[in-house]
Amino acid sequence: MDAARIARMNTAPAHFRAERDLPAGFAEFFATLHAEFSPRQQALAAARIERLARAHRDGVLPDHLPPSEATTSDWSITVPAWCADQRNQMTGPADDAELVVKMLNSGAPGVMLDLEDSMANSWDCTMRGVANILAALEGTLTYADAKRGRTVGIEASGVAIFNRVRGLHLSQLGVTADGSPASASLFDLALIAYQVDPAKLRHPLAFYIPKSESAEEALWWRDVFQRVAAMRGWPRDYIRCMALVESHPLAYQMEEFLFALREHIVGLNLGRWDYMASLIHWNFENPAWVLPDRNTIPHDVPFFQRLRHLLVDICHRRGALAIGGMTALYPSRVDAELNARALAVLEQDKKNEAACFMDGAWTGHPDQNAIAVAQFPAPNQIAKRPADVERYPDLRPAPIGVGKHTVAGTQAAARITVRYRNGVLNGRGASLLDGYMEDLATDRIYRLMLAQRAASRHRDAVKIEGAERHDDAFVARCWDEALAALVADLPSGRDAGDAATLREARRQSEEMNARGWFDPV
């Protein structure tokens, strides 16, 4: 394994010993799972890399699969009563105990506790996140409210809790006896499943599956769920899940993915920002896919809307929930104008998803919950399907005439990538920047956008308003200018860290683009 890849992995500290530092017996429990499933995970991750390389090299892009048992036979999914109402799922980083408690107390029907995109992928953050998840599942998590001088705990409710573990593309170092890389997905899931007591849970243990790229990968998750259940003495179908459709290849295999996980899965979620990044990445060589400035792309752009309709049609035909994505513009309790605009955008976005017959959506701020919930009929719309949905549609309608390509957009992208990466260097996986919640997905969008606009093969085909020459040197200058402004704003700025971490964030952003590191890491 090359040094650059190892440097980007989550690694346990040098002094760590699994037998001493993890729960008693877990090292043996995980060793069995690791031997069986980590080699499969690595093979699946390698297959992803090869498919993407073929797309760039030979133009072989994702397409619908031929008819199979998954698409032609009579089968269905039954959504349990405990999660039938998912009109809004609050989502946020699991390593922030205060936020976890506030999400669980928000009144949202569902909550997704995240060990992935909204967290920095570091050992300390992961361990803190797992500990918070275990306490949240048992209802014992608290935080100290310094303003009011009291301890706040989780209120009794019927909220459904899902836990998002890291994706199949990620490995975890430092947790195996022989030093071999383990599947990060497997490690997170096993560490939670090993420690929970089902007698203390309000409903069966439930996970959110991220970053999938094929129905074949669903079989890995199915086998892991069933193996863990057997090792814990649980029923075969005890572990439940939802899954995100946030990669372009998976959009063509949604029904097959559901079929493979039909004993466990209750629904699919359109993770729109990661999906947009994936769409750009797979179409990187095509100048028609040099996307406009991110915040000028409408929520109902055809490449989203066609996927929404297809996802809903497939999910509801098979009895599963169809959940919408996150609205990036965040409300503010100190800026009345921004707050009003953010909530108006939220309402419009969720109305569109409800009109597509989606069953709910994601939000990340408690002030968004009531508006989001109000847009969707209770408890869900599984009995409804969009009219005249083509079963095998073109999911790559080029965004012609959509949004704007501007120098201001390039400059904003450079600024956000530095600020986001600076947050990661300071332990934050998601940051509220200029009114938008930015995380790993949006960082990928911005960096891909910068790389495409600088690519010489696209310059003649794509006009950037206000630019004389849009190349690597111009993008580097945008990063330099962003860094200078952010450093000059210290210490009054809201960014974490200092000039040193900002400089390192700028360096890493440019290096990642130069190396073509656009995977969600």
Order of alpha helices (4+ residues) and beta strands (2+ residues): alpha-beta-alpha-alpha-alpha-beta-alpha-beta-alpha-beta-beta-beta-beta-beta-alpha-beta-alpha-beta-alpha-alpha-beta-alpha-alpha-beta-alpha-beta-alpha-alpha-beta-beta-alpha-alpha-alpha
